[in-house]
Amino acid sequence: MMPEGPEVEHVSRILRKLENKTIKSIQLTELSQKYNKYRGKKTEFSEFSKCKLIKIERQGKFILFRFNNNKVILNHLGMSGKWFLTNDDNKISKLKHPKAIITTEDPRTFAIFDDARNFGQFRKFPNYDTVMNYPPIKKLGLDGLELPFPLSKFHDTLKQKRNMNKAIAIALLDQTIVAGIGNIYKSESLFRAKINPVRFVKNLENREIEALGKAISITLQQAVKSMGSTIQSYRNPYGEEGSAQNWHAVYAKEGKPCNLCGTPITRILQNKRSTFFCEKCQK
C-alpha cells in the first residue's frame, strides 16, 4: 500500500531531527544507476556538501528538504519507499534497495531512502518557488491534516461542478480536493461519517459534507498519533511499524462483522481501487 498523508507526516516529523545539521554528502547509490530516472545524476547532489538543511516539510504526500543554498530536494515515497535513520554505516549494507543517502557532519547521521518498487522520487529543484510550481504540488487541494480543518473550503471545493457527478469515494482520492487521503483513510473516513461510498457528491447534503470533513480530520489525526498504518511494508525511519491498522473499522475487513451493527463489511471496486464499507451503517 502506498503511504498516505499520515504516514508521510509521521516520517517527516522524524526526519526533522536532521534540521539545522550540516550536510557532509548527499549521494545516489550504485543501485540507483540501474534506473533511468537516477542514471547519470550521481554528481548532481555534490553541491549540497557543507550546506545546512534548514527545513523539512510535507506537502500532501511529498517531503521537501530545504537547504541554505536555496535549493530543494523533493521526495515521494511511491508505493514502497522508506527512510531509515542510523548512526551506524554498517546498517546501510543490510538494506536491499537503497537509492539515496544523506550524511550529516557532527554528529554523523545517515538518512537512507530505500525504495523496493522504485516508484518513489528523489529529485533536485533550483529553489522553493520552482518546486511549489511543480504541477503535482501546485495542484494539491487543502491539506487533510490542517488544523482546524477548513470545513468551508472543503465544502466549496467538493461542490465544484467538476466533482458533482463523482462518487464520493472517488472524489476523496482526488488530491486536488483533499491532499493526503488514499484508499485506507478514504474508507475509514466515510465509515466514520456514515456515508455510502457510491453516493454522488451532488446528492450529499451540507450536514453530511460537514460530518465528512470532521471525520477526515479525526481519522487522519488519529492515524498520525498511531504512527500510520502498517498493512504491508510501511515502516518509520526507526524501522518501527505503525499501529493505526489496529483500529481500522472497515479497511481490509471484507466479510467481517461491522463493529457497530454486526453486518458483514462489503468490498467493492471503484476505478479499480478497493473500497470497504458497511451497507447498513453507511447510507
N, C-alpha and C positions, 0 to 999 in steps of 0.2 A: 504493500500500500504506500502511496505517495504521502510523505509527511504533509500535514495541513498546518494552518496558521498557528495553533497552539504548540505543535512540536517545533516549528521553526522559531517561535518566540522563546521557548524554553532553551533551545540550543543557543540562540543569540545571547540570552542572559548569561549563560555560562562562558561563552566566548568573550564576553565583555571584560573578563579578567585580563585580557590582553590589551585593553585600552591603556594609553599613555606609556606603552612599552616601546623601546627602540627595536627596530627590526634588524636582525642580523642578515637574514636572507628570506626570499620567497622563491621557491623552486618548483617547477613542474618535474615530475618523476620520469624515469626512463620508461616506465609502463605507459605513461600518458602519451608518449610519442607514437604509439601504435594507432592512435585515433586522430582523424583528420582535424577535429576542432582544436587540438592541442599541438599537432605536429609542427615543428619548426619555430615554436614560440618559447623555447626554454630560456632564452636570454631576455624575453620581454619584461620580466619581473626583476631584473638585476638593479634597476633604478630605485627600488624600494629599500635597498641596503642603506642603513643608517637613518632611514626615515622613522618618524614616530607614528604609530597607529593611534589616531586621536578619537575615533568613534566607530562603534559597530551598531548598526540599526537594522530594523526589519521593515520591509515594505511588502505587504501581502505575504507571499511565501518566499520572498527573496531576502538575502542577507547582504548588506552593504558594509564594506570595510573602507573607512575614510582615513586618509593619511595627510600629514602636514605638508606634503608636496602638492596638495590639492587633488591628487589622483584618487580614484575609487576602484576597488575590486568588487565586482558583483558575483554573488554565488547563489545558485539554486540547487537544492538537494536532489532534484529529479525524483525518480522512483525509489532509489535505494541509497542515496548519498548520506554519509555520516561524517561528522567531525570527531576527532579524538584529540584530547589534550593530555600531554605527558611530559615529564622531565627526563625520561629515560629513552635515549635514542635507540636502545636495543629493541624497544617495543615496535618501532617503525617496521622492522624487517618481518614482524609477525602478521602485519596487515596484508591482505591478499590483493586489494585493488586500490592502492594509494595513487592519487592523481596530482596532488599539490601539497607542499609542506611549507608552513610559515614557521620560521625560527626567530625567537626573540633573543636579545642580548640579556645581560644580567637582570634577573635570573634567567637562565636559558630554559625556554619552554618550546615545545614542538606542538603545533596545531596541524593535524593531518586531515586532508579531505580524501576520504575513501569512498569510491563510487563503483559498486559492482556492476550495475547495468549500464553505466556510462550515459545516463540521460541528464546528468547534472550539468551545471555551468560554473566555470571559474574564469572570469574574463576581466580585462582592464578597461577602464574608461578614463578619458583625459581629465575630467572634472565632474563635480556633483551635478551641475546643470545638465550635462550630457546624459548622464545615467538616468536622471529624472525625466528626460525626454525620450528615453528608450521605450518604444511602444508598449511592451508588456508592463512596464512600470507606469507610464503616463496614463494608460487606460484603466488602472486599478480604481475600483469603486471605494466606498467607505471601508474603513478598517473594522472588521468584525470584533476586534479586541479593544477598540476605542472605548474609553470610559469618560463620562457616561455615554452609553450607546446612543448614537444620533437617530432617534426614532422618527423624527420628522423627515430627515433626509432619506432614511430607509424607505419610508412610505412613498415619498415623491419619486425616488429612483425606480422602485419596484413598479409603480403605476405608470411609468412612461409607456407610450404607445407601443414601442418595440417589444415590450415584455408582456403585454396584456394576454396574448394567446399562448403563453408558455405555461406548462405545468409548473407548479411552484417548486417542485424538487429540481427541475431543470434550471429554473431561474436562480436558485441558490448556488448552483455550481458556476454561474457566470461571475467571473472575478471583477467585471466592470460594475456589478451591482454591490456585492459584498466580497471583499478580498479576505481570503484565509479559510473559506469553507470548502471542504471536499466531501467525499462520499460518507465518511463516518459522521461528521458533525451535522451534515445535511439531514440525515435520517434521525439523529438524536434530537436536533432542534425541532423538527416537525412533530416528533412524538411529544416532546415537552409542551408544545403549543397546541397539541390535539388537532392538527390539520392533516388531512389526507394528502399524500404527495402528488396525486394525479389531478388535483383541482387546478383549474386555470387561475392565473393571477387576477384576471378581470372579475372573477367571481368571489374573491376574498373581500370580506367586509373590513372596514377600518379597524374595528376592535380586534379582528383576527391578525391583521398585519402588526398591530401594536404588540399583541401577545407573542407573535413570532419573533419580532425584534428583541423583546425581552428574553425569550427562550434562547435565541442565538447568543446573546451576551452572557447569560448564565452558563450555558453549555461550554462556550469557548473559554471563559474564565476558569471554570472548574477543571477543564482539561489542562490548562497551563499549570494549575496548582498540583495536578496529578502527574506532572512531567510528561504529558502526552499519552498517546495510545500505542502500545506495542502489540501489533497484530501479527507482523511477520518479522521484519529485520530492523525496525527502528530502535536505535539506542541513543542516549545523550552522549556528550563528549567525554564523559567518565565511563562509558560503557554500560550505563545503567538502563534498565527497561522502564518505560512509563507504566502507570497503573490505571489510566483512565478506562481501559477496557474492562476493568472490574466493576464499573458502574454503568456501562452501556446498557440501555434498556431494550434496544431493538437491533442495533447493528450486528450482523453476522449471527443472529439468533433465529433464523428461519425454522419454523416448526415448534419452537419452544414457547411455553405459555407466557403471555403478557404479564408483567409483574403487577398490573393494576386490575385486570379483569379475567385473566386466565386464557383468553383467546390465543390460539397459535399465531405467532408472528409470521407475516407474509413477506416474501421476497419477490420483487418484480424488476424487470429491466426497463430502464428509461434512457434512450440514446446510448444503449449498450453499457450502461452503468447500473449497478445494483442499488436498489432502494429497499429498505426494510421498514415495516410499519405494522400497526395493529389496526385491523379493519373495523373493529368495534369502537376503540377509543378515539380514532382519528377520523373526523367527519369532513 
